[in-house]
Amino acid sequence: MKLQGKRAVVTGSSQGLGLAIARQLLADGASVLICARSAADLSAAHADLNAAYPGRVFAAPCDIAQEAAVEALAASASSLLGGVDILVCNAGVYGPKGAIDSLDWGAWVYALQVNLIGTVYCCRVFLPLLRQAKRGKVLIISGGGATKPLPFLSAYAASKAGVVRFAETLAEELKTEGIDVNAIAPGALNTRLLDEVLAAGPQIFGDAFYQGLIKQRDNGGTPLSVGAELCSYLASAESDGVTGKLISAQWDPWRRIADFQNELMASDIWTLRRIIPAERGQDWDQS
């Protein structure tokens, strides 16, 4: 029960990864406020979680693209939980699918409003509550779009790269305030977002990319529990002082961070950085 007495807010937590994260935090002792846009999905998720963890689960509707809704969520967290120790920014959308000059521009902008601006605004609004915690934790869910191009999913890719750099920046701003900020790459997940891309078809993404997604679906993808367990670790005192990193739930040895934490925090490992020629064996920049 490493999160005993901790209070957490998880956005986009009525299904998929967000629901798995909420469940893991509860299993490890935290009280959790879940939120989502769909009232029906939120009600079902609350009933499911409350049956297993009665009295420690709360729910509030929230569209993080709406500033007033985020402010209301923070007020609900203060009232229902009595404060916030952990903020998990999980809510996100894929956005429109297709070439940048042919897709719906309003949908592209809305995806940035949810994934990037909504995430940043959640952090901004919840900071006063996190500053009151003994050790605040901010966890921002990234994705494959942050570290490689995703053709025909440009809104998703751009926004996910943006939230990772925001996490690094916020971590620096809060370094002396006892608030750790990290981004999490949860792996290739079989969730409703995958269903959306598969429904769009190979005519949008090309056959090779599409067949890769079919293979992911059939193989089961990365278990949701892997990302949820990393979230719980980063939310706990076990990870105190680990901040400003992008950590892969599936590939990085995060369970052993204590063995090399000093070296990790003194380096730019697990961050977004520009690659220079010398790092790839080229001498183009030599006079």
Buried (B, 14 or more C-beta within 10 A) or exposed (E): EEBEEBBBBBBBBBBBBBBBBBBBBBBBBBBBBBBBBEEEBBBBBBEBBBEEBEEBBBBBBBBBBBEEBBBBBBEBBBEBBEEBBBBBBBBBBBBBBBEEEEBEEEBBEBBBBBBBBBBBBBBBBBBEBBEEBEBBBBBBBBBBBBBEEBEBBBBBBBBBBBBBBBBBEBBEEBBEEBBBBBBBBBBBBBBEBBEEBBEBEBEBBEEEBBEEBEEBBEEEBBBBBBBBBBBBBBBBEEBEBBBBBBBBBBEBEBEEBEEEBEEBBEEEEBBBEEEEEEEEEEEEEEE
